[in-house]
Amino acid sequence: MLDASAAGMLRALFLHRRLVLQLVRRDILGRYQGSFFGVAWSLVTPLLMLAVYTFVFSVVFGARWGTASQQGGKLVFAVVLFAGMLVFNLFGETINRAPTLILANANYVKRVIFPLEVLPLVALLTSLFHAAIALLAWAVIAIFVLHGLPWTIVLLPLVLVPLLLGTLGVSWMLASLGVYARDIGQVTSILTMALLFLSPIFFPLSAVPVRFRAVVMLNPMSFIIESARGVLIDGHPPDWLILGAFWIGSALIAWLGWWWFQKTREGFADVL
């Protein structure tokens, strides 16, 4: 009988840690196999998207971030925007892949010895690798534009842990649902795009009218993005009380996702 407990989740992930690392390496190398730039695309892609977003919002719409000067406004906007996009892409890339993870690896389903539960973790760690590469590029740009980085940057992992746990839990749910309902992937893509523009990425939270600010904060990505931006740029530690609540909530979501995946996986072979 499959173990759907929290302890079973930790034990399974620990026992298969070497397999996970091998699959992550294969996933990263396989994605760029045969391409001219190879793994460098993990750096080129976010930079190209940053250039496009910066042009549209900063040049076309004339957006500025806070009290940024006219001269350095576009560069500051790019740095702030890039920080928010880094966090969201870590979430969005993993979530959008989740519904097709089992479908894309249907040959593993009937192999009893293969731990299907590691596939969402592999997708998450692959996204984390790309985020780490993009973060290095962001740091170089930020040092030039902001004339240094605050010490609070070392707190970034503490801010990202709830995001990683929550994303993993949701990925387990979506990976399972994607087997039984093939249109989950389309729904997920639409919701992710909507969440992108409803998160304080292209605008500061202070720009939202007061009457709508509480609604925006109901989006869990808002607190994570604002906290990440605070430790990366503003030098402000996160609100530890709220962050602690996010740790607890995301751990619960991770376990619920694991529980759902373990309870529904027995029907995968029949559907596929």
Residue pairs with C-beta under 8 A, 6 or more apart in sequence:
2 8
2 262
2 263
2 265
2 266
3 11
3 12
3 262
4 258
4 259
4 262
4 263
6 255
6 258
8 258
8 262
9 254
9 255
9 258
12 115
12 117
12 118
13 20
13 117
13 118
13 121
16 115
16 118
19 115
19 118
20 118
20 121
20 122
20 125
23 118
23 119
23 122
24 122
24 125
24 126
24 129
27 122
27 123
27 126
28 39
28 42
28 126
28 129
29 39
31 126
32 38
32 39
32 41
32 42
35 41
37 44
39 133
42 129
42 130
42 133
42 134
43 133
43 134
43 137
46 82
46 85
46 86
46 89
46 130
46 134
46 137
47 137
49 85
50 78
50 81
50 82
50 85
53 81
53 85
53 202
54 74
54 77
54 78
54 81
57 63
57 77
57 81
57 202
58 64
58 73
58 74
58 77
58 78
59 74
63 77
63 202
63 203
64 70
64 73
64 76
64 77
65 73
65 76
65 77
65 80
65 81
65 204
66 204
66 206
68 76
68 77
69 76
72 145
75 145
76 145
76 146
78 141
78 145
79 138
79 141
79 142
79 145
79 146
79 233
80 229
80 233
81 201
81 202
82 134
82 138
82 141
83 138
83 142
83 228
83 229
83 232
83 233
84 199
84 200
84 201
84 202
84 225
84 228
84 229
85 201
86 131
86 134
86 135
86 138
86 228
87 131
87 160
87 163
87 221
87 224
87 225
87 228
88 195
88 196
88 199
88 201
88 221
88 225
89 127
89 130
89 131
89 134
90 127
90 128
90 131
90 160
90 163
90 164
90 167
91 163
91 167
91 221
92 192
92 195
92 196
93 127
93 130
94 120
94 123
94 124
94 127
94 167
94 171
95 167
95 170
95 171
95 174
95 188
95 192
96 185
96 188
96 189
96 192
97 123
97 127
97 171
98 120
98 123
98 170
98 171
98 172
98 174
98 175
98 178
98 188
99 174
99 175
99 177
99 178
99 184
99 185
99 188
100 178
100 185
101 119
101 120
101 123
101 171
101 175
101 178
102 109
102 116
102 119
102 175
102 176
102 178
102 179
102 268
102 272
103 178
103 179
103 182
103 272
105 116
105 119
106 272
108 114
108 116
108 119
109 116
109 268
109 269
109 272
110 269
116 265
116 268
117 172
117 258
117 261
117 262
117 265
119 175
120 168
120 171
120 172
120 175
120 261
121 168
123 171
124 164
124 167
124 168
124 171
128 164
138 232
139 149
142 149
142 232
142 233
143 149
146 233
149 232
150 231
150 232
150 233
150 234
150 235
151 235
152 230
152 231
152 232
152 234
152 235
152 236
152 237
153 231
153 232
155 231
155 237
155 238
156 228
156 231
156 232
158 238
158 243
159 224
159 227
159 228
159 231
159 238
159 243
160 224
160 228
161 247
161 250
162 224
162 243
162 246
162 247
162 249
162 250
163 224
163 250
164 250
165 247
165 250
165 251
165 253
165 254
166 220
166 249
166 250
166 253
166 254
168 254
168 257
169 250
169 253
169 254
169 255
169 256
169 257
169 258
170 253
170 257
171 257
172 254
172 257
172 258
172 260
172 261
173 256
173 257
173 260
173 261
174 184
174 188
175 261
176 260
176 261
176 264
176 265
177 184
178 184
178 185
179 264
179 267
179 268
179 271
179 272
180 264
180 267
180 271
195 219
195 221
198 216
198 219
199 216
199 219
199 221
199 222
199 225
200 208
200 216
200 222
200 225
200 226
201 225
205 213
205 216
205 217
205 222
205 226
208 216
216 222
217 223
220 246
223 242
223 246
224 246
227 238
227 239
227 243
230 236
230 237
230 238
231 237
231 238
